[in-house]
Amino acid sequence: MAKIVLDVPDISCEHCQKAIEGALNNEPGVTSAKVDVPTKKVYLDYNPGQISLGQVKTILDDEGYPVAGETPA
């Protein structure tokens, strides 16, 4: 299991939170995705054997929320 914090500057509201959490939490390999709207961060627990960080970033791009950076959790 891996944990990472993603910086997503386009997060601005509860709708953004629901869209991101809905998209990621339905993906195989994602244990938990939680959005903190005020800090514009996504806290992600995932299994790198099932889903890569690149795949996560592509999902977020497709939802309209590009990742600006990441830090280990």
BAFI-3210 file (N, C-alpha, C; in Angstrom, 3 decimals, decimal comma, padded with zeros to 6 digits):
// residues 73
n [1|2|3|4|5|6|7|8|9|10|11|12|13|14|15|16|17|18|19|20|21|22|23|24|25|26|27|28|29|30|31|32|33|34|35|36|37|38|39|40|41|42|43|44|45|46|47|48|49|50|51|52|53|54|55|56|57|58|59|60|61|62|63|64|65|66|67|68|69|70|71|72|73]
n.u [000,841|000,455|000,860|000,004|000,123|-001,598|-001,232|-003,688|-004,538|-006,934|-009,102|-011,972|-014,419|-017,264|-018,426|-016,233|-014,819|-016,594|-016,641|-013,955|-013,415|-015,413|-014,630|-012,067|-012,380|-013,808|-012,100|-010,266|-007,809|-007,532|-007,644|-008,494|-009,583|-009,429|-010,533|-009,318|-010,734|-010,076|-007,208|-006,643|-005,864|-005,412|-005,718|-004,380|-004,676|-003,374|-002,899|-000,020|000,468|-001,847|-002,849|-001,307|000,515|000,607|-001,682|-003,626|-003,216|-003,969|-006,695|-007,568|-006,890|-008,663|-011,032|-010,837|-009,112|-006,077|-002,979|-000,666|001,533|003,175|003,517|005,024|002,935]
n.v [-001,171|002,242|005,700|008,993|012,536|014,685|017,688|019,733|022,314|023,288|022,614|023,800|023,729|022,018|020,475|019,856|018,265|016,048|015,083|014,320|012,486|010,608|009,685|008,560|006,793|004,712|003,241|000,254|-000,755|001,637|002,518|004,567|007,848|011,130|014,438|017,614|020,545|023,322|023,303|022,365|019,739|016,220|013,342|010,269|006,795|003,911|000,906|000,240|-001,943|-002,428|-000,046|002,673|005,681|007,347|006,536|007,414|010,180|010,592|009,964|012,056|014,225|013,709|014,250|016,922|018,054|018,697|017,462|019,224|018,658|016,353|014,825|012,552|010,867]
n.w [000,000|-000,710|000,122|-000,737|-001,248|-003,275|-005,075|-006,225|-007,887|-009,022|-007,468|-005,949|-004,664|-003,111|-005,100|-006,733|-004,933|-004,621|-007,268|-007,729|-005,601|-006,174|-008,716|-008,202|-005,986|-007,050|-008,528|-009,168|-006,892|-005,584|-002,347|-000,675|-001,282|-000,463|-000,447|000,390|000,422|001,212|001,259|-001,221|-001,815|-002,458|-000,682|-000,925|-000,715|-002,002|-004,020|-005,541|-007,146|-008,451|-009,507|-011,076|-010,217|-012,379|-013,781|-011,992|-012,147|-014,810|-014,681|-013,035|-014,703|-016,824|-015,538|-015,299|-013,483|-013,200|-011,867|-009,935|-008,422|-006,152|-002,909|-000,619|001,710]
ca.u [000,000|001,200|000,103|000,574|-000,716|-001,535|-001,611|-004,612|-004,915|-008,261|-010,149|-012,491|-015,735|-017,749|-018,635|-014,915|-014,541|-017,410|-016,214|-012,652|-013,567|-016,220|-013,840|-010,945|-012,779|-014,385|-011,033|-009,585|-006,481|-007,616|-008,229|-009,161|-009,238|-010,128|-010,182|-009,403|-010,991|-009,302|-005,783|-006,572|-005,059|-006,065|-004,990|-004,647|-004,118|-003,593|-002,031|000,693|000,421|-003,117|-003,028|-000,093|000,318|000,321|-003,097|-004,392|-003,111|-004,776|-008,093|-007,824|-006,868|-009,913|-012,108|-010,616|-008,356|-004,683|-002,132|000,465|002,679|002,832|004,452|004,682|002,086]
ca.v [000,000|003,497|006,907|010,176|013,737|015,332|019,098|019,926|023,719|023,628|022,274|025,051|023,635|020,691|019,730|019,332|017,192|014,882|014,564|013,656|011,307|009,633|009,086|007,755|005,720|003,611|002,581|-000,863|-000,410|002,821|002,190|005,760|009,154|012,173|015,774|018,726|021,697|024,539|023,191|021,907|018,509|014,914|012,365|009,028|005,500|003,047|-000,240|000,464|-003,151|-002,437|001,223|003,487|007,109|007,902|006,284|008,309|011,521|010,598|010,020|013,424|015,070|013,473|014,897|018,363|018,471|018,272|017,424|020,149|018,107|015,340|014,606|011,354|011,124]
ca.w [000,000|-000,778|000,459|-001,367|-001,225|-004,578|-005,138|-007,349|-007,694|-009,538|-006,500|-005,410|-004,028|-002,761|-006,344|-007,098|-003,990|-004,960|-008,569|-007,587|-004,742|-006,902|-009,794|-007,705|-005,077|-007,823|-009,278|-008,508|-006,388|-004,731|-001,048|-000,157|-001,840|000,270|-000,915|001,336|-000,444|001,537|000,921|-002,614|-001,807|-002,485|000,126|-001,642|-000,328|-003,165|-004,207|-006,797|-007,965|-009,181|-010,211|-010,973|-009,987|-013,703|-014,072|-011,123|-012,724|-016,033|-014,251|-012,588|-015,905|-017,550|-014,773|-015,362|-012,309|-013,350|-010,670|-010,048|-007,720|-005,155|-001,817|000,134|002,894]
c.u [000,891|000,268|000,811|-000,419|-000,504|-001,985|-002,443|-005,187|-006,315|-009,404|-010,647|-013,786|-016,093|-018,013|-017,321|-014,578|-015,294|-016,978|-014,917|-012,782|-014,372|-015,429|-012,761|-011,391|-013,438|-013,340|-010,453|-008,175|-006,466|-008,343|-009,038|-008,646|-010,092|-009,605|-010,338|-009,510|-010,141|-007,824|-005,556|-005,687|-005,953|-005,165|-005,375|-003,919|-004,416|-002,590|-001,322|000,767|-000,849|-003,350|-001,779|-000,456|000,001|-001,135|-003,994|-004,385|-003,944|-006,257|-008,442|-007,812|-008,188|-011,107|-011,972|-009,839|-006,901|-003,895|-000,921|001,708|002,209|003,923|004,048|003,859|002,738]
c.v [001,240|004,647|008,087|011,328|014,453|016,783|019,302|021,346|024,097|023,207|023,575|024,907|022,181|019,842|019,089|018,116|015,930|014,256|013,772|012,385|010,228|008,923|008,150|006,588|004,546|002,824|001,404|-000,437|000,837|002,429|003,360|006,994|010,180|013,525|016,763|019,999|022,915|024,482|022,743|020,664|017,272|013,953|010,987|007,851|004,553|001,897|-000,079|-000,767|-003,226|-001,167|002,073|004,942|007,806|007,712|007,205|009,719|011,641|010,689|011,444|014,406|014,953|014,121|016,426|018,929|017,995|018,392|018,319|019,613|017,058|015,253|013,314|011,715|010,572]
c.w [000,000|-000,422|-000,175|-001,237|-002,555|-004,463|-006,402|-007,246|-008,171|-008,619|-005,875|-004,613|-003,716|-004,006|-006,805|-006,225|-004,368|-006,278|-008,451|-006,753|-005,451|-007,980|-009,252|-006,833|-005,785|-008,599|-008,500|-008,097|-005,533|-003,452|-000,520|-000,876|-001,116|-000,180|000,230|000,497|-000,067|001,141|-000,523|-002,746|-001,836|-001,721|-000,393|-001,007|-001,481|-003,199|-005,553|-007,696|-008,805|-009,992|-009,993|-010,684|-011,307|-014,095|-013,244|-011,710|-014,000|-015,697|-013,825|-013,763|-016,665|-016,861|-014,787|-014,188|-012,425|-012,046|-010,892|-009,345|-006,724|-004,103|-001,117|001,380|004,143]
res [m|a|k|i|v|l|d|v|p|d|i|s|c|e|h|c|q|k|a|i|e|g|a|l|n|n|e|p|g|v|t|s|a|k|v|d|v|p|t|k|k|v|y|l|d|y|n|p|g|q|i|s|l|g|q|v|k|t|i|l|d|d|e|g|y|p|v|a|g|e|t|p|a]
***
